[in-house]
């Protein structure tokens, strides 16, 4: 049996709402390459099939959280220490999990506590009407350009994939009202618990995020139980893990975790890790 000192620490990452693990692939690979055990689960009713874009019936967000807890518990049993994180609504789900489990660290990418980015339609204020029980199971909303991507080549590829396959690396072509309703409930749940979260946290956010503006970052800075390390990126939109600065994003996550969630607790690192702060 592997001794506790030999166990690799784990990282549990959640992709965005109505998306799939592909959008976190660069970050996951970077972490696996240095030795972390990384799990990026595909959860029924939260994400969509990477092949067809199909989404199973959407359960209450408490079911997403229960599955996240089960994943965490399995990783903790095998690896001991577990960091958690995610992209967009996946970051919010990670925060909810950290309020219930002893996360070693938090990785919060494009955290969406407020849908107030520059590409969010002003009609969004009417979205609660779509949350009425008789409507939310039938309504959905089409994703529109730029799909969270500043990179025009990637944006064109995503548009083509969504048109032909109804799904791409950035998620499904349509977001169901049921999913958005449960996401809104999850956000309220998390915002009421931010002050309880004292694990070391890194926040990565685009200065031109088209989905979630700087307000979400300011709330994390103001209300988390421990001040987070914040990195701003200036040549990407919401999909930081896939856009122009994806290499820098993966490196920033890796360096933070090597510092705050080290691969070996009792063996000091012989060389320091430099974090590049983005102004």
Secondary structure, 3 states (H helix, E strand, C coil): CCCHHHCCCEEEEECCCCCCHHHHHHHHHHHHHHCCEEECCCCCCCCCCCCCCCCCCCCCHHHHHHHHHHHHHHHHHHHCCEEEEEECHHHHHHHHHHCCCCCCEEEEECCCCCCCCCCCCHHHHHHHHHHCHHHHCCCEEECCCCCCCCCHHHHHHHHHHHHHHCEECCEECEEEHHHHHHHHHHHHHHHCCHHHCCCEEEEEEECCCCCCCCHHHHHHHHHCCCCCEEEEECCCCCCCCCCCCHHHHHHHHHHHHHHHCCCCCCCCCCCCCCCCCCC
